[in-house]
Amino acid sequence: MNSTSQPLSIEAYDAAQLEAQASCRSNHLLQAAMPVTFTGASYPICVRQERELVRFLCGMNNGRARLYYEQALGGFTRAEFDVFLDAAKRCLDMAEQRFGCRQASLGTIIGAVFHLRCLRALFPQGGAILEAGPGSGLTSALLARAGYGVLAVDITQGFYLAQSRLFHAFGLEVDELAADQRPLADIGAIAPGRVVHAPWWKYMLPQPDFAPAIDGVVANGVLCEMAHGALVYNLQLWRRLFDAAGRPCALFAHCLGAPDSVGSVGSVGGEGGYARLEATRKRLSFVIAHGDANIMVYTTRRNAACDAYRQRMAQPGNTDTRTFASDNLFQARLAQGAAALAGEPRVGFEDVVRAYTELCGEADNDDERFLGFLNTGMQTAWSHLLWRGEEGAQA
């Protein structure tokens, strides 16, 4: 495919989206492509001027830097600290050059390095990763820089355009499908270090005819917040890709999104986000491969990672109905990844903040200052809290 030399313009995205909406002959498809949690909460998702895109570099991780660093990561190794510094400098330099202010999000950058650590453990052989709802785009960018092929898909104009700029700031080869007439079915294999950037109208089809060869899916902070049609569409599509792969595949989520999200448009009984996710993933044969206080990993019953689970469930007289596949490759890989880092010296959080402040000039951004002014109850209501996983481990 031909990579684009410049980020996608606001005008080009808007024109392509208007054409896609006008050409779409299904209201239900358009409904599924709506960011219902954002729109329901009046959260801004569109921009008209380039400088507005700085707001979308922060993802949804403001105020969580210490939580991510101490609870999820347990501290950077020296190699991870170098990745963090490079990512922070690229984000801040881009913001200054493009948007006129040196602002990013410490929590978002820390979170992306944590995601990279987990995904390297889950997929040590490399491969291709689909990220649904990449937010700022940092996780996708770090994956591509680490040699993974990436298919990044988003449904919101503001985040999509911010991702386009970030990918270029990281010096990545980017195939920008929003400005390309070719369908997603034409992309073929995604080369290592390359990003295929796809808007909703290339990804959500009445009958999806594409089958990219992927090894895993990343869906951070979105599974509980999608429209019901989008959740079913995605899980159905990912199940098909996983089952056809002939190799172990997994769905990774650092955060499931707001567990009581009312973004369940079209769901039976208007059930909340987490209840809807659990019911849907079980119905579509997704099982939990790993669940802890920080991350969830799912795969499908028919995927190669679940051989032991299938054998256990197939035993005569088995009455076990759990959907937690404890004996699987991904559990072992995460344990191996943690063991490999166990003896590594760690960088203290205060040192990370100090280094970031030297790059940025200040540790907090305007989002964090504003949320700090609001009362704690309001800040908690807006926070997509880390899901604790106890229920999943017992499912």
N, C-alpha and C positions, 0 to 999 in steps of 0.2 A: 504494500500500500504506500501511498505518497504521504509523507509527514508534512505538517503545516509549519511554516517558518515563523508565523506570528500568532498570538492568541486570537481567539474568536472575538469579533467586535460585538458590542451590544446590539447594534442595528442588524447585523447578520443573524444573530440568534433570534431576535424578535421576529424578523421576517420569516425565517424558517419555521418557527413555532406557529405563527399565524397561518401559514400555508398548511402545516400539518393538522391544525385544528379544523380548518375549513375542509380539508380532504377526508377527515375521519368520519365514518358513517356509523359510529357506535357511541351513544351517550354513556353507556356503561364503561367502555374503555376510557373515555375521557374522565369519568368519575374516578376510576382506579388510578389514573395518573395525577390526581390532585393531591397536593401536600396537606391533607385534611387537618393534621394536628397544628401545623403552622397557621393555616388560614383560620381555624377555629379559635386560635388564641390571638389573632390579629398580629402575628409575628411577621415582620417585613420579609418578603421573599424576592422582590423585584427592584431593579435600579434603572435609572435613566441616564446617570452620569458615571463616568469611569471612577471618580474618586469615592463614590458610594461603596464600591466593592471592598474597601478596607474592612467594612463591618463583617464580611463573610470569611475573613481569614481567621476569625476567632472560633469558628465552629460553634459548638455548644458546651465548651469546657471551661468557661470562665469561673474562677474561684476554686478550681479543683486541683491545682498544681500539687499541693502538699499531699492531698489524699491519694492521687495517682502515684506520686513518687514514693511515698512511704508504705502505703498498703499494697498497691499492685506491683510496683517495680522492686521495692526493697533497695532502691538506689541504683544508679548507673554504674556499669563497669567503665573502665577508662575508654574502651573502644566505643561504647554507647554514648559516653559523654562527648566524644569527638563527633559522632553522628548528630547529636543534639546541637552542638555549637555550629556545625555546618548548616543544619536546617534552620536554626534561628537566624543566622546571618543572612541566608538567602531570602527568608520571609521578610525580614526587616528591611533589607536593601531593596527588595521589590516594592514594598509598601511605600518606601520613601521616594523611589524613582517614579512609580506609577500613580500613587495616590497622594503624595505630598506630605505624608506623616509616617513616622517610624513606629508603627504599631502592629503587634501581632498578639499571640496568646501563649503564655508560658504553659498553661495546662494542656492546650492542644498539642504543642510540640512534645511535651513529656508523654502524653497519651499515645502519640504516633510512634515514638521510639519503643514504648511498651508493646504496641501492636506488632511492630517489626520483630521484637524478641520472640513473641508467641508464635508468629507465623513462620519464622525461621525454624523453630522447634517442630511445628506441625508439618512443615514441608521442607525438610532439609535438602531435598534433591532439587529444589527450585521448582519451576513450572509456571503455570499461568493462573492468576487470581482475578476473580470478578469482585469488584467492590460496589455494593449497592448503597447509594447515599454517602458519597465520600466526604461530605462536609467541606472543610477547607481544601481537601485534596492531599493533605500531608501524608497520610498512610499510604495512599497509592503512589505518591512521589517517592517515598522512602523504599517501598517495595521495588519499584522500577530501578532505582539507583542501586539496589542490592542484587539486581539481575533477574528479577521476576518479570514475566509479561503480565500486563494489567489491562483489564477491561473495566473502565470506570463509568458508572451509569448514575445519572441524577435527574430529578424531575423539577427542580427549582431553578429559575433563571439566575438569581443572584449567586447561589453556591456554584452552579455550573460555570458561570463566567469567571468566578474567582479561581476555580480549579484550573481552568484553561490558562490563566496567567501564572499560577503557581507551577504547573508542569513545565512551562517554558523557562521560568526562573531557575528550575533545577536542571536545565539543559537537556531535557528528555526529548526523545523522538516521539511525536504525538500525531496520531491519526485522528483528526477532528471530524467526526461523522455528522455533526450538526451542519457543517458547511459542505458536505459531500453528498452527491446524489446516490452513491452506492449504498445498498442495504447492509445490515449487520451480517447477513448470511454470506457476504462476499469476503469477509475479513480473513478467513482461514486461520492458521496457527498464529498466535501472538508471540512475536519474537522476544527473547529476553531483553529486558531494559526498555521495552517499548510500551507506550500507553495508547490504547484505543479508547477514545472518549466518545461516549454515546448518549444522546439525549433520549428522553422518554419515547419520542415518536419513532425512533429506530429500534428501541428495545421492547416496547409494549405493542404487540400486534394481535389482531383477532385470532390468528393461528400462527404462533411463532415458528418460523421456518429456519431458524439458525441454531447451530449446535457447536458453539466454540469449545475447543478442547481445553477445559479448565481443570485445575486440581483442587481448587477451593473457592469459597465465597466468603467475603468479609461484609458484615452488616452491623455496624456499630451504631447503637442508639436509634434504630429505625424499626425493628421488628414489631414492637408494640404500638407503633405510631402510624403505620401505613393504613390507608383505606383498606377495608376488608377485601375488596377485589384485588388490590395490589398484593396483599399478603398471600392470597390463594394463588395468584398468577406466579409470583416469585417462587414460592415453595414447590409448586407444580413443575415449573421450568427447571429449577435446581435439582429436583428429584430425578427428572428425566436425564439431565446431564450427568449426575452422579451415577445413576444406575447403568448408563451406557458407557461409562468411562473405562471400565475394566481394571481400575486401580483405586486405591483408597482416596476418597475425597471427603471434604468436611466443610461445614458452615461455621464460621467463627464470629462471636460477638463479645466485645468487651462490655458493652452495656446494651440491654434489650430495649431501652427507651422507657418512657414514663409508664409504669405498670398499670395505672388506672386511666390511661389515655382514652379519650372518647373518640378517637379517630377510627372508630369501627363502623364507618358508613357501610351499610349493607349487611352487617352481621346480624345473626338471629338474636333477638332479645336485647340488642344494644350492649352486649357484654364488653367489659373493659379490655384494654389492650393485652394484658398478660393472659387473662382467661381465654381470650380469642386466639392468641398465639399458641397456647397449649393445646386447645381443641383442634386447631387447624394442623399443627405439625404432627399430631398423633394420627389424625385422619389421613394425612398424606405420607404416612410411614416414615417420618423422621424420628430418630431415637437420639437420646443424649449420650454422647461419647465421653463428655467430661463436663463437670459443673463444679465451680468453687466460688469463693467470695468475690472473685474478680471477672471471670470469663465463663462463657458457655460455648461448648463445641457440640455440634450436631452432625450426624450423618444419616444415611438411609438404611433401612433393613437389608436391602439387596446389595448395598455397596460392599466392595471387597474388604473394607475395614471391619465388617460385622460378622465374619465367618463364625467366631466362637459364639456370638449372640444367637445366630440362626440355629446353630447346632443345639444350643441349650434349649431354645424355644421349641425345637422339633422333637425333643425327647418324648417317648411315650409316657403318658400320664402327667406331663408337665402342666401345671396350673398357674405358672408365673405369668402375669400380664404386664409386668413392668416395662417401661420404655427407656430404661437406663442401661445401656450396653457397657457394662464395666470392663469386660475383657475385649479391648480393641487396641489397635495400633496407635491411635492418637493419644490415649492415656499414657502409653509407654513412651512415646516421643516427647510429650511434655515433661514427664519425669526425667528423661535423659537430658533434656535441655536445661532443666533446673539444676541437675547434678553437675553438669558441665560448668555452670556459672557459680557454683556454691563456694568455691575457694577464691573467687576473684575479688580483689580490693574494690570497694565501692566509694563513690563520690558523695559527700554529704549534701543534703538539700540546701543548706545555706550557701555552699560553694556554687551550686547550680544557679541559685537566685542571684548571687553576686556576679557571676559570669554573664547571665542574661541581662542584668541591669547595666553592665558595662557596654554591652552591645546596643541596648535599646535606649538607655538613659533613665528608664524607670521600669519597675517590675510589673506594675498594674496597667491595664488599658482602660478606656472609658467605660466599657461594659462593667468591668470589675469595680470601678469607682462608683458607678451608678447603683449597682446591686449592693455595694457596701453601705450606701446611704439609706437604702430601703430597709424595712424591718426584716428580721430573720425569717419570719413566717413567709413573707413574699419570696425571699431568696430560695427557701426550701421548695416552695410550690413550683418555681421555675426550674429547679435543678433536676436533671434526668439522673436520679440516684442510681448508684451501682446496685444491681440486683444481687441478692445474697445467695441464691442458688440452692438453699436447703430443700425447698420443695422439689426442685428438679432432680436432686440427687436421690429423692425418695420415690420419684414417679415410676 
